[in-house]
Amino acid sequence: MSHITGLTRGGTNWTPEFVLSLDARKCIGCGRCFKVCPRNVFDLVERDEDELDEDLDDDDMMVMTLADAMDCIGCGACSRVCPKNCHTHGPAALAS
């Protein structure tokens, strides 16, 4: 299987890691990933009752979701700013 690859400005090979999923149970709804994302990948929505964690305050009723994961460019900025490590990333295969 071949993956999407690119080159850095300096000519080094680079394989982008695209967002595959977001763990709503870990998410605290801080919005950092939404703010840093240069695309329309994330959306802040109301948290489902079954996703509530007893460690969260009643005021923390929002959670980040993947609005359009196919718009991800693989920069990884979202996972670098996330304080709860909510994002799962991986390489994307080339379409056959």
Stockholm file with secondary structure:
# STOCKHOLM 1.0

chainA/1-96         MSHITGLTRGGTNWTPEFVLSLDARKCIGCGRCFKVCPRNVFDLVERDEDELDEDLDDDDMMVMTLADAMDCIGCGACSRVCPKNCHTHGPAALAS
#=GR chainA/1-96 SS CCBCCEECTTSCEECCCEEEEECTTTCCCCCHHHHHCSSSCEEEEECCGGGCCTTSCTTCCEEEEESCGGGCCSCCHHHHHCTTCCEEEECCBCCC
#=GC SS_cons        CCBCCEECTTSCEECCCEEEEECTTTCCCCCHHHHHCSSSCEEEEECCGGGCCTTSCTTCCEEEEESCGGGCCSCCHHHHHCTTCCEEEECCBCCC
//
